[in-house]
């Protein structure tokens, strides 16, 4: 297993971007292996989701080691767990915002026909008689110039 971080590669390396987001840039104490980060990116498909996934993995790692005591020195890792959970939640929100894909239906004829033939779909109220023209009851079209008889009395 390997560990590496190259700040010069941040613009092109998703692994380094995820490491940067997690704050896992100290070569003397790596939190995750490169292969773990690459796997998270493969599963989620984007740096925000992979960062969230890695942060949850680190929170789980430290949850197992909540309190450490050795030679009279104790360390409570609860703050690290909370921090990694907050990082995970933050990047989960970023993933939802940055990776949202709008859907534009009815662009193609086959898409419109498929939508219309869906029997489980609520019918469109705007589609019903949308092109019907109300009967002409002496009202001039909107773009025609107004004459004296068409104007409201003042």
N, CA, C and O atoms as a DFTB+ gen file, in Angstrom:
616 C
 N C O
     1  1       0.838      -1.182       0.000
     2  2       0.000       0.000       0.000
     3  2       0.880       1.241       0.000
     4  3       1.945       1.278       0.616
     5  1       0.403       2.246      -0.707
     6  2       1.207       3.458      -0.851
     7  2       0.483       4.668      -0.280
     8  3      -0.742       4.685      -0.153
     9  1       1.257       5.656       0.052
    10  2       0.718       6.936       0.486
    11  2       1.541       8.037      -0.162
    12  3       2.772       8.003      -0.160
    13  1       0.839       9.008      -0.713
    14  2       1.548      10.129      -1.337
    15  2       0.619      11.334      -1.406
    16  3      -0.605      11.206      -1.404
    17  1       1.233      12.493      -1.468
    18  2       0.500      13.742      -1.629
    19  2       1.430      14.742      -2.293
    20  3       2.514      15.029      -1.786
    21  1       1.000      15.268      -3.428
    22  2       1.799      16.240      -4.153
    23  2       0.953      17.491      -4.396
    24  3       0.083      17.472      -5.266
    25  1       1.183      18.571      -3.656
    26  2       0.376      19.782      -3.826
    27  2       0.371      20.313      -5.258
    28  3      -0.614      20.909      -5.693
    29  1       1.451      20.104      -5.983
    30  2       1.519      20.595      -7.365
    31  2       0.521      19.878      -8.279
    32  3       0.183      20.380      -9.352
    33  1       0.049      18.698      -7.848
    34  2      -0.887      17.923      -8.673
    35  2      -2.348      18.136      -8.294
    36  3      -3.215      17.432      -8.812
    37  1      -2.647      19.077      -7.412
    38  2      -4.029      19.265      -6.958
    39  2      -5.011      19.539      -8.092
    40  3      -6.166      19.118      -8.022
    41  1      -4.579      20.223      -9.109
    42  2      -5.486      20.554     -10.214
    43  2      -5.864      19.329     -11.037
    44  3      -6.900      19.337     -11.702
    45  1      -5.062      18.292     -11.011
    46  2      -5.304      17.137     -11.874
    47  2      -5.488      15.818     -11.135
    48  3      -6.039      14.881     -11.713
    49  1      -5.055      15.704      -9.896
    50  2      -5.109      14.441      -9.165
    51  2      -6.294      14.416      -8.208
    52  3      -6.327      15.160      -7.227
    53  1      -7.266      13.556      -8.500
    54  2      -8.429      13.454      -7.610
    55  2      -8.025      12.920      -6.242
    56  3      -8.591      13.325      -5.226
    57  1      -7.058      12.021      -6.206
    58  2      -6.587      11.479      -4.927
    59  2      -6.036      12.598      -4.051
    60  3      -6.340      12.661      -2.860
    61  1      -5.230      13.477      -4.633
    62  2      -4.664      14.585      -3.870
    63  2      -5.731      15.602      -3.471
    64  3      -5.635      16.214      -2.407
    65  1      -6.730      15.785      -4.304
    66  2      -7.839      16.686      -3.950
    67  2      -8.590      16.148      -2.736
    68  3      -8.934      16.904      -1.828
    69  1      -8.843      14.850      -2.724
    70  2      -9.554      14.231      -1.594
    71  2      -8.699      14.301      -0.335
    72  3      -9.204      14.610       0.744
    73  1      -7.421      14.020      -0.467
    74  2      -6.517      14.147       0.685
    75  2      -6.528      15.580       1.227
    76  3      -6.570      15.790       2.440
    77  1      -6.492      16.559       0.325
    78  2      -6.524      17.970       0.719
    79  2      -7.823      18.286       1.466
    80  3      -7.801      18.941       2.508
    81  1      -8.956      17.817       0.928
    82  2     -10.253      18.071       1.567
    83  2     -10.315      17.479       2.974
    84  3     -10.919      18.067       3.871
    85  1      -9.698      16.331       3.163
    86  2      -9.706      15.668       4.471
    87  2      -8.678      16.255       5.433
    88  3      -8.765      16.044       6.642
    89  1      -7.710      16.988       4.899
    90  2      -6.616      17.485       5.732
    91  2      -5.573      16.409       5.969
    92  3      -4.763      16.524       6.889
    93  1      -5.583      15.370       5.154
    94  2      -4.654      14.252       5.291
    95  2      -3.416      14.500       4.424
    96  3      -3.144      13.759       3.480
    97  1      -2.680      15.549       4.761
    98  2      -1.539      15.951       3.935
    99  2      -0.199      15.842       4.666
   100  3       0.839      16.191       4.104
   101  1      -0.213      15.369       5.893
   102  2       1.019      15.253       6.685
   103  2       1.671      13.900       6.409
   104  3       1.125      12.860       6.777
   105  1       2.829      13.912       5.768
   106  2       3.491      12.668       5.376
   107  2       3.996      11.865       6.577
   108  3       4.328      10.688       6.433
   109  1       4.057      12.478       7.746
   110  2       4.525      11.738       8.920
   111  2       3.407      10.933       9.588
   112  3       3.681      10.053      10.404
   113  1       2.160      11.227       9.251
   114  2       1.036      10.471       9.852
   115  2      -0.154      10.434       8.893
   116  3      -1.129      11.164       9.070
   117  1      -0.063       9.588       7.893
   118  2      -1.157       9.445       6.931
   119  2      -2.366       8.811       7.610
   120  3      -2.230       7.917       8.445
   121  1      -3.536       9.286       7.243
   122  2      -4.785       8.702       7.761
   123  2      -5.260       7.557       6.871
   124  3      -5.738       6.539       7.372
   125  1      -5.131       7.718       5.548
   126  2      -5.622       6.730       4.593
   127  2      -4.540       6.374       3.580
   128  3      -3.647       7.172       3.294
   129  1      -4.638       5.178       3.054
   130  2      -3.752       4.744       1.982
   131  2      -4.293       5.274       0.648
   132  3      -5.490       5.533       0.520
   133  1      -3.428       5.431      -0.322
   134  2      -3.845       5.899      -1.652
   135  2      -4.907       4.991      -2.259
   136  3      -5.861       5.468      -2.873
   137  1      -4.743       3.693      -2.089
   138  2      -5.685       2.732      -2.664
   139  2      -7.076       2.883      -2.062
   140  3      -8.068       2.691      -2.765
   141  1      -7.174       3.219      -0.788
   142  2      -8.472       3.433      -0.144
   143  2      -9.164       4.671      -0.729
   144  3     -10.372       4.667      -0.963
   145  1      -8.390       5.710      -0.956
   146  2      -8.941       6.939      -1.531
   147  2      -9.388       6.704      -2.967
   148  3     -10.461       7.155      -3.366
   149  1      -8.575       6.004      -3.739
   150  2      -8.925       5.715      -5.134
   151  2     -10.177       4.854      -5.189
   152  3     -11.030       5.063      -6.053
   153  1     -10.305       3.885      -4.280
   154  2     -11.501       3.041      -4.241
   155  2     -12.746       3.879      -3.915
   156  3     -13.792       3.699      -4.540
   157  1     -12.639       4.788      -2.946
   158  2     -13.777       5.648      -2.600
   159  2     -14.193       6.497      -3.802
   160  3     -15.382       6.696      -4.050
   161  1     -13.205       6.993      -4.539
   162  2     -13.506       7.779      -5.747
   163  2     -14.177       6.908      -6.809
   164  3     -15.087       7.364      -7.502
   165  1     -13.734       5.672      -6.938
   166  2     -14.337       4.751      -7.904
   167  2     -15.795       4.463      -7.540
   168  3     -16.652       4.382      -8.420
   169  1     -16.072       4.310      -6.258
   170  2     -17.435       4.019      -5.805
   171  2     -18.343       5.227      -5.992
   172  3     -19.450       5.084      -6.511
   173  1     -17.902       6.412      -5.580
   174  2     -18.757       7.597      -5.613
   175  2     -18.700       8.348      -6.934
   176  3     -19.690       8.967      -7.326
   177  1     -17.583       8.312      -7.623
   178  2     -17.483       8.942      -8.933
   179  2     -17.192      10.428      -8.932
   180  3     -17.138      11.037     -10.000
   181  1     -17.003      11.032      -7.770
   182  2     -16.676      12.455      -7.694
   183  2     -15.909      12.717      -6.403
   184  3     -15.975      11.930      -5.458
   185  1     -15.186      13.826      -6.374
   186  2     -14.333      14.100      -5.212
   187  2     -15.134      14.436      -3.960
   188  3     -14.697      14.127      -2.852
   189  1     -16.296      15.061      -4.116
   190  2     -17.101      15.427      -2.942
   191  2     -17.633      14.177      -2.250
   192  3     -17.532      14.049      -1.030
   193  1     -18.193      13.267      -3.016
   194  2     -18.711      12.032      -2.439
   195  2     -17.602      11.165      -1.869
   196  3     -17.770      10.557      -0.812
   197  1     -16.471      11.104      -2.559
   198  2     -15.349      10.304      -2.066
   199  2     -14.794      10.899      -0.775
   200  3     -14.418      10.160       0.134
   201  1     -14.741      12.226      -0.688
   202  2     -14.284      12.867       0.549
   203  2     -15.224      12.526       1.688
   204  3     -14.777      12.216       2.793
   205  1     -16.521      12.579       1.430
   206  2     -17.516      12.229       2.440
   207  2     -17.348      10.786       2.896
   208  3     -17.388      10.491       4.090
   209  1     -17.162       9.898       1.937
   210  2     -17.003       8.476       2.251
   211  2     -15.734       8.224       3.072
   212  3     -15.758       7.458       4.035
   213  1     -14.648       8.855       2.696
   214  2     -13.389       8.704       3.435
   215  2     -13.509       9.280       4.849
   216  3     -12.982       8.705       5.802
   217  1     -14.197      10.405       4.983
   218  2     -14.371      11.007       6.306
   219  2     -15.185      10.087       7.212
   220  3     -14.888       9.965       8.400
   221  1     -16.210       9.439       6.656
   222  2     -16.984       8.481       7.454
   223  2     -16.131       7.286       7.858
   224  3     -16.250       6.783       8.975
   225  1     -15.273       6.834       6.951
   226  2     -14.377       5.721       7.277
   227  2     -13.433       6.109       8.415
   228  3     -13.163       5.302       9.305
   229  1     -12.935       7.342       8.384
   230  2     -12.044       7.795       9.453
   231  2     -12.797       7.969      10.770
   232  3     -12.257       7.682      11.838
   233  1     -14.044       8.440      10.696
   234  2     -14.859       8.549      11.914
   235  2     -15.079       7.165      12.515
   236  3     -15.017       7.006      13.734
   237  1     -15.338       6.157      11.673
   238  2     -15.522       4.790      12.158
   239  2     -14.219       4.245      12.757
   240  3     -14.233       3.542      13.767
   241  1     -13.113       4.578      12.125
   242  2     -11.803       4.134      12.627
   243  2     -11.564       4.663      14.035
   244  3     -11.138       3.923      14.921
   245  1     -11.841       5.945      14.234
   246  2     -11.605       6.539      15.550
   247  2     -12.700       6.201      16.549
   248  3     -12.482       6.323      17.755
   249  1     -13.856       5.785      16.091
   250  2     -14.924       5.371      17.003
   251  2     -14.525       4.090      17.737
   252  3     -14.918       3.872      18.883
   253  1     -13.744       3.250      17.066
   254  2     -13.256       2.021      17.714
   255  2     -12.242       2.347      18.798
   256  3     -12.064       1.573      19.738
   257  1     -11.584       3.476      18.673
   258  2     -10.514       3.851      19.593
   259  2     -10.906       5.080      20.410
   260  3     -10.084       5.974      20.611
   261  1     -12.137       5.135      20.878
   262  2     -12.663       6.345      21.493
   263  2     -11.780       6.875      22.610
   264  3     -11.525       8.077      22.674
   265  1     -11.318       6.020      23.471
   266  2     -10.456       6.480      24.559
   267  2      -9.221       5.592      24.603
   268  3      -9.327       4.366      24.653
   269  1      -8.070       6.208      24.583
   270  2      -6.814       5.474      24.623
   271  2      -6.087       5.878      25.904
   272  3      -5.991       7.060      26.235
   273  1      -5.589       4.893      26.603
   274  2      -4.844       5.174      27.821
   275  2      -3.590       4.303      27.839
   276  3      -3.671       3.080      27.726
   277  1      -2.449       4.935      27.978
   278  2      -1.193       4.198      28.035
   279  2      -0.196       4.955      28.895
   280  3       0.009       6.156      28.714
   281  1       0.405       4.269      29.803
   282  2       1.424       4.851      30.678
   283  2       0.942       6.121      31.384
   284  3       1.682       7.097      31.504
   285  1      -0.293       6.090      31.841
   286  2      -0.824       7.229      32.564
   287  2      -1.250       8.400      31.702
   288  3      -1.705       9.420      32.222
   289  1      -1.109       8.269      30.390
   290  2      -1.526       9.334      29.480
   291  2      -2.771       8.844      28.746
   292  3      -2.768       7.760      28.163
   293  1      -3.816       9.634      28.776
   294  2      -5.045       9.227      28.085
   295  2      -5.401      10.260      27.024
   296  3      -5.078      11.442      27.136
   297  1      -6.067       9.777      26.007
   298  2      -6.471      10.653      24.910
   299  2      -7.889      10.289      24.507
   300  3      -8.180       9.126      24.227
   301  1      -8.770      11.277      24.478
   302  2     -10.140      11.058      24.055
   303  2     -10.254      11.474      22.589
   304  3      -9.966      12.620      22.242
   305  1     -10.670      10.553      21.737
   306  2     -10.728      10.815      20.304
   307  2     -12.127      11.233      19.844
   308  3     -12.402      11.261      18.645
   309  1     -12.996      11.551      20.776
   310  2     -14.371      11.937      20.428
   311  2     -14.431      13.165      19.528
   312  3     -15.289      13.254      18.649
   313  1     -13.522      14.112      19.746
   314  2     -13.516      15.324      18.918
   315  2     -13.154      15.001      17.475
   316  3     -13.708      15.600      16.553
   317  1     -12.241      14.071      17.266
   318  2     -11.868      13.675      15.899
   319  2     -13.055      13.006      15.207
   320  3     -13.298      13.236      14.023
   321  1     -13.784      12.187      15.941
   322  2     -14.963      11.523      15.374
   323  2     -15.967      12.578      14.932
   324  3     -16.480      12.524      13.814
   325  1     -16.245      13.527      15.801
   326  2     -17.191      14.601      15.492
   327  2     -16.722      15.407      14.285
   328  3     -17.517      15.735      13.405
   329  1     -15.443      15.720      14.246
   330  2     -14.904      16.504      13.121
   331  2     -15.052      15.764      11.800
   332  3     -15.479      16.348      10.804
   333  1     -14.703      14.482      11.786
   334  2     -14.809      13.726      10.539
   335  2     -16.269      13.546      10.114
   336  3     -16.569      13.526       8.921
   337  1     -17.171      13.415      11.083
   338  2     -18.601      13.337      10.727
   339  2     -19.097      14.664      10.147
   340  3     -19.908      14.670       9.221
   341  1     -18.621      15.768      10.680
   342  2     -18.993      17.074      10.141
   343  2     -18.433      17.262       8.736
   344  3     -19.115      17.785       7.855
   345  1     -17.201      16.837       8.530
   346  2     -16.611      16.910       7.185
   347  2     -17.424      16.058       6.225
   348  3     -17.704      16.475       5.101
   349  1     -17.801      14.869       6.665
   350  2     -18.596      13.981       5.810
   351  2     -19.934      14.627       5.441
   352  3     -20.336      14.603       4.278
   353  1     -20.611      15.196       6.415
   354  2     -21.908      15.833       6.147
   355  2     -21.752      17.022       5.205
   356  3     -22.578      17.227       4.315
   357  1     -20.695      17.802       5.400
   358  2     -20.454      18.964       4.541
   359  2     -20.231      18.544       3.088
   360  3     -20.802      19.134       2.170
   361  1     -19.404      17.529       2.888
   362  2     -19.122      17.096       1.521
   363  2     -20.270      16.295       0.922
   364  3     -20.380      16.203      -0.301
   365  1     -21.118      15.722       1.748
   366  2     -22.348      15.083       1.252
   367  2     -23.267      16.158       0.664
   368  3     -23.857      15.963      -0.398
   369  1     -23.384      17.296       1.361
   370  2     -24.188      18.412       0.841
   371  2     -23.581      18.967      -0.439
   372  3     -24.296      19.255      -1.398
   373  1     -22.265      19.117      -0.451
   374  2     -21.607      19.629      -1.658
   375  2     -21.824      18.696      -2.835
   376  3     -22.029      19.145      -3.962
   377  1     -21.779      17.396      -2.573
   378  2     -22.011      16.427      -3.654
   379  2     -23.432      16.579      -4.201
   380  3     -23.643      16.536      -5.413
   381  1     -24.403      16.756      -3.302
   382  2     -25.784      16.899      -3.744
   383  2     -25.968      18.150      -4.606
   384  3     -26.736      18.137      -5.568
   385  1     -25.270      19.217      -4.262
   386  2     -25.393      20.463      -5.018
   387  2     -24.599      20.410      -6.316
   388  3     -25.120      20.740      -7.382
   389  1     -23.356      19.999      -6.229
   390  2     -22.477      20.060      -7.393
   391  2     -22.736      18.964      -8.421
   392  3     -22.403      19.128      -9.595
   393  1     -23.320      17.861      -7.999
   394  2     -23.521      16.737      -8.919
   395  2     -24.979      16.587      -9.341
   396  3     -25.331      15.616     -10.010
   397  1     -25.825      17.533      -8.959
   398  2     -27.228      17.457      -9.364
   399  2     -27.323      17.617     -10.878
   400  3     -26.670      18.480     -11.465
   401  1     -28.134      16.784     -11.493
   402  2     -28.303      16.826     -12.939
   403  2     -29.759      17.185     -13.227
   404  3     -30.661      16.413     -12.902
   405  1     -29.992      18.336     -13.827
   406  2     -31.383      18.697     -14.134
   407  2     -31.938      17.783     -15.220
   408  3     -31.208      17.311     -16.091
   409  1     -33.236      17.547     -15.150
   410  2     -33.886      16.722     -16.151
   411  2     -34.802      17.604     -16.972
   412  3     -35.644      18.318     -16.428
   413  1     -34.640      17.554     -18.255
   414  2     -35.479      18.318     -19.165
   415  2     -36.238      17.315     -20.012
   416  3     -35.695      16.742     -20.957
   417  1     -37.478      17.114     -19.670
   418  2     -38.287      16.137     -20.390
   419  2     -39.029      16.778     -21.546
   420  3     -39.201      17.996     -21.590
   421  1     -39.464      15.958     -22.469
   422  2     -40.247      16.443     -23.592
   423  2     -39.443      17.143     -24.649
   424  3     -39.989      17.948     -25.403
   425  1     -38.163      16.865     -24.730
   426  2     -37.319      17.516     -25.712
   427  2     -37.432      16.820     -27.063
   428  3     -37.418      17.466     -28.110
   429  1     -37.543      15.507     -27.025
   430  2     -37.662      14.763     -28.275
   431  2     -39.079      14.226     -28.430
   432  3     -39.815      14.109     -27.450
   433  1     -39.453      13.906     -29.641
   434  2     -40.796      13.385     -29.917
   435  2     -40.998      12.067     -29.182
   436  3     -42.048      11.856     -28.575
   437  1     -40.008      11.176     -29.226
   438  2     -40.157       9.888     -28.550
   439  2     -40.286      10.066     -27.038
   440  3     -41.008       9.309     -26.389
   441  1     -39.594      11.061     -26.467
   442  2     -39.701      11.347     -25.037
   443  2     -41.110      11.834     -24.697
   444  3     -41.690      11.415     -23.695
   445  1     -41.656      12.714     -25.528
   446  2     -43.010      13.224     -25.283
   447  2     -44.043      12.113     -25.415
   448  3     -44.959      12.021     -24.597
   449  1     -43.908      11.273     -26.429
   450  2     -44.860      10.174     -26.612
   451  2     -44.753       9.169     -25.467
   452  3     -45.763       8.628     -25.018
   453  1     -43.542       8.920     -24.999
   454  2     -43.366       8.025     -23.855
   455  2     -44.013       8.577     -22.604
   456  3     -44.622       7.832     -21.836
   457  1     -43.888       9.869     -22.393
   458  2     -44.501      10.507     -21.233
   459  2     -46.018      10.456     -21.327
   460  3     -46.694      10.170     -20.339
   461  1     -46.559      10.734     -22.519
   462  2     -48.009      10.723     -22.698
   463  2     -48.603       9.328     -22.555
   464  3     -49.741       9.181     -22.107
   465  1     -47.846       8.305     -22.931
   466  2     -48.373       6.940     -22.865
   467  2     -48.220       6.307     -21.487
   468  3     -48.673       5.181     -21.279
   469  1     -47.595       7.000     -20.546
   470  2     -47.431       6.475     -19.188
   471  2     -48.769       6.560     -18.460
   472  3     -49.222       7.653     -18.121
   473  1     -49.402       5.415     -18.219
   474  2     -50.740       5.397     -17.608
   475  2     -50.696       5.711     -16.115
   476  3     -51.736       5.999     -15.524
   477  1     -49.532       5.664     -15.500
   478  2     -49.402       5.922     -14.070
   479  2     -49.111       7.393     -13.778
   480  3     -48.958       7.776     -12.618
   481  1     -49.036       8.205     -14.807
   482  2     -48.675       9.611     -14.661
   483  2     -49.926      10.477     -14.605
   484  3     -50.901      10.231     -15.316
   485  1     -49.883      11.488     -13.754
   486  2     -50.998      12.435     -13.665
   487  2     -51.035      13.232     -14.968
   488  3     -50.000      13.722     -15.421
   489  1     -52.216      13.365     -15.572
   490  2     -52.280      14.096     -16.853
   491  2     -51.885      15.560     -16.699
   492  3     -52.086      16.165     -15.647
   493  1     -51.324      16.111     -17.758
   494  2     -50.937      17.520     -17.764
   495  2     -52.171      18.383     -17.967
   496  3     -52.911      18.198     -18.933
   497  1     -52.394      19.322     -17.061
   498  2     -53.542      20.204     -17.252
   499  2     -53.253      21.266     -18.291
   500  3     -54.177      21.814     -18.892
   501  1     -51.990      21.562     -18.511
   502  2     -51.644      22.572     -19.494
   503  2     -51.715      22.030     -20.914
   504  3     -51.803      22.801     -21.870
   505  1     -51.679      20.723     -21.058
   506  2     -51.703      20.131     -22.378
   507  2     -53.138      20.088     -22.926
   508  3     -53.339      20.116     -24.140
   509  1     -54.113      20.022     -22.049
   510  2     -55.498      19.908     -22.471
   511  2     -55.931      21.214     -23.122
   512  3     -55.954      22.261     -22.476
   513  1     -56.266      21.148     -24.377
   514  2     -56.774      22.280     -25.140
   515  2     -55.831      23.478     -25.127
   516  3     -56.281      24.621     -25.196
   517  1     -54.552      23.229     -25.042
   518  2     -53.608      24.334     -24.964
   519  2     -53.590      25.173     -26.238
   520  3     -53.317      26.372     -26.183
   521  1     -53.877      24.560     -27.380
   522  2     -53.850      25.289     -28.640
   523  2     -55.235      25.746     -29.096
   524  3     -55.378      26.335     -30.167
   525  1     -56.243      25.474     -28.285
   526  2     -57.586      25.929     -28.637
   527  2     -57.647      27.443     -28.523
   528  3     -57.090      28.038     -27.601
   529  1     -58.329      28.046     -29.470
   530  2     -58.469      29.483     -29.482
   531  2     -59.884      29.810     -29.028
   532  3     -60.842      29.331     -29.635
   533  1     -60.043      30.607     -27.986
   534  2     -61.419      30.930     -27.566
   535  2     -62.149      31.649     -28.702
   536  3     -61.552      32.345     -29.524
   537  1     -63.436      31.451     -28.707
   538  2     -64.197      32.049     -29.805
   539  2     -64.009      33.561     -29.819
   540  3     -63.900      34.208     -28.777
   541  1     -63.976      34.097     -31.025
   542  2     -63.761      35.517     -31.199
   543  2     -65.079      36.234     -30.915
   544  3     -66.056      36.081     -31.648
   545  1     -65.087      37.009     -29.852
   546  2     -66.309      37.720     -29.472
   547  2     -66.127      39.219     -29.663
   548  3     -66.496      40.021     -28.805
   549  1     -65.561      39.573     -30.786
   550  2     -65.382      40.980     -31.090
   551  2     -64.111      41.568     -30.520
   552  3     -63.934      42.786     -30.548
   553  1     -63.213      40.729     -30.000
   554  2     -61.958      41.222     -29.436
   555  2     -60.899      41.120     -30.518
   556  3     -60.709      40.067     -31.128
   557  1     -60.213      42.233     -30.745
   558  2     -59.144      42.238     -31.737
   559  2     -57.934      41.496     -31.185
   560  3     -57.741      41.437     -29.970
   561  1     -57.121      40.932     -32.066
   562  2     -55.894      40.294     -31.592
   563  2     -55.036      41.284     -30.809
   564  3     -55.140      42.495     -30.998
   565  1     -54.211      40.767     -29.949
   566  2     -53.403      41.583     -29.047
   567  2     -52.522      42.569     -29.800
   568  3     -52.330      43.694     -29.337
   569  1     -51.989      42.180     -30.936
   570  2     -51.035      43.034     -31.635
   571  2     -51.679      44.030     -32.591
   572  3     -50.977      44.822     -33.221
   573  1     -52.972      44.002     -32.705
   574  2     -53.599      44.942     -33.635
   575  2     -53.673      46.319     -32.997
   576  3     -53.819      46.433     -31.780
   577  1     -53.573      47.374     -33.813
   578  2     -53.632      48.726     -33.238
   579  2     -55.027      49.027     -32.707
   580  3     -56.032      48.634     -33.299
   581  1     -55.068      49.722     -31.598
   582  2     -56.350      50.070     -30.992
   583  2     -56.980      51.224     -31.751
   584  3     -56.304      52.159     -32.182
   585  1     -58.280      51.133     -31.900
   586  2     -59.024      52.228     -32.531
   587  2     -59.837      52.922     -31.459
   588  3     -59.910      52.464     -30.319
   589  1     -60.429      54.000     -31.826
   590  2     -61.204      54.763     -30.846
   591  2     -62.341      53.969     -30.251
   592  3     -62.647      54.143     -29.071
   593  1     -62.994      53.088     -31.032
   594  2     -64.137      52.346     -30.516
   595  2     -63.715      51.219     -29.579
   596  3     -64.532      50.742     -28.792
   597  1     -62.425      50.774     -29.647
   598  2     -61.948      49.689     -28.795
   599  2     -61.459      50.171     -27.436
   600  3     -61.225      49.361     -26.539
   601  1     -61.304      51.469     -27.278
   602  2     -60.739      51.983     -26.032
   603  2     -61.826      52.126     -24.978
   604  3     -63.003      52.332     -25.277
   605  1     -61.391      52.012     -23.765
   606  2     -62.318      52.176     -22.634
   607  2     -62.770      53.622     -22.558
   608  3     -61.995      54.531     -22.855
   609  1     -63.981      53.838     -22.175
   610  2     -64.415      55.241     -22.006
   611  2     -63.704      55.880     -20.815
   612  3     -63.521      55.258     -19.769
   613  1     -63.320      57.102     -21.001
   614  2     -62.630      57.803     -19.929
   615  2     -63.565      58.654     -19.145
   616  3     -63.147      59.319     -18.198
